[in-house]
Amino acid sequence: MPDHSSQPVVSLRDIHKHFGALEVLKGISLEAQKGEVIAILGSSGSGKSTMLRCINMLELPTAGEVAINGEAIRLKVTRNGPAIADQKQIDRIRTRVAMVFQSFNLWSHMTIEQNLIEAPIHVQGRHRSDCIAEAKALLDKVGIADKIDAYPAHLSGGQQQRAAIARALAMHPDVMLFDEPTSALDPERVGEVLKVIRALAEEGRTMLVVTHEMAFAREVASRVIFLHQGRIEEDGPAKETFANPKSERFRQFIATAHNH
């Protein structure tokens, strides 16, 4: 269950994001508590991925504040728009905020084991032997222990995505961000990745998942957020919100999704 007693793991305050003249995010405020699994829904172009990318500063907000575990990320205003004020801070925070992308983003020249141990050893300064032992355990957890010495190209999309999730877990993150983790997969591979994410949710991990998998959002998420044109249109407990949407746009969105 979400832990509301402490400060939120992720806090967004009035986030705006412009790309040139186009305003993609129009004032997004959101808090994710420890143990919350938030499904982020919305049609293409609603700002879901941009919002997610602002959390770990892959995109820098034009205005507003992002805080991780109560620590506000420092940005400065320059002639060319927002810039990172303290790169060390960003590097440190990024080790706490793991991102799993649509396209797996594994290092193709490294084995799966090397993919998992690289950052814990070089970024976090952990012992190689500990990292290797943990890599084995994590690959076992996501069901691909036999692929530890393989290269990414020799894995199916579903296996690559499960390796990417294991790599994210190897950093011991406080929060995991998933950007449409199943959208690049063949339909028959989607279930194996969702099963892993579902197991993480049951462990009480804090996760924000941009997804178009409606059944998954309804059953696995503790909370659902629906974005429309850069604003949060709907935000509530997943099962209640699906059963009884307050927003007409979300009602239409669910109806359209069911017909596909």
Disulfide bonds with the S-S distance in Angstrom:
none
